[in-house]
């Protein structure tokens, strides 16, 4: 399925793009995050913990609705927006 991914704030800088379309075999937000970490190594620390779980501060929206990475599902054509609060220090 084709998913439009939009990166906000520091995720945009780490990914090197503001948005991209990705082909996803599965249908979960967790699978999408795993794919994005594989594609963009600089996103790893912003999207997942050292144990591989989604960062607890990560905000994910599917369309206009906030979604839970651990439980969210996707369908073909969805637009996903990722936002991570800026860390200082």
N, C-alpha and C positions, 0 to 999 in steps of 0.2 A: 504494500500500500504506500501511497505517496503522502508525506506529512510535510507541511511548511513549518519551519522552525525559525522563530524570531528571538534574537539575543538582545538583552537590555544591559545597560551600564557596563560593568567590568566583564561580563560574559561576552559582550560584543567585542571588546578589545582582545580578550583571550582567544576567541574563536577566529578573529581576523576577518569576520564578515558580520554584517548586521542581520542577515537572514539567509537561509538556504532551504532547498527542498531535499528531503532524504527519502530513500526507499527503505521501508521497514518490513521485515518478514512477519514479526509478531504483532500483537495489538496492544501491548501495555506501555505505560509511560516508563516503567523501569527498563524495558528493553530499549526504548528510545534513548534514555540517558546513557545506558551502556554503549550503544552505538556511537553516540556523540563523543564519549570519552575515548573510544577507539580512534575516531576520526581526528580529534583535536586534543593532543596530549596536554596542552596548556589549560584545558577545561577541567582536567581530573580533580585538582584540589578544590575547585569551586563547585563541582557537581556532586562529588562523592567523598566519603570519609576514607581514612587509610584502610579501613576494613571493607570498603566497597559499597557501603550503604549510602543512600542519598543523603546529602548534607541536610541537616534539620532546618537550616535557614533558607534553603532553596524554595523559591516561589515559582509555581508552575500554573499556567493558565491554558486551558483548552478552549479556544474561542474566547468568550468573555467570562468564563467560569473558572474559579480557582479549583485546582485538582490536587489530589494526593498521589505522589509518585508511586507509592507502594500499592495503591489500589486502582489508580486511574487506567482507563482503557481508551483506545483510540480507534477511529475508523478512517477509511480512505478519505483524503481531502481535508482532514483536520488541520487547524493552525494552532501551533503550540508556542507560547511565549515563556521564556525562561528569564528569571530575575534573581540575582543574588545580592543581598545587602553588601555594601562596601565595607571591607575590613580595614581598620586603621592599625598602623603599627607594625 
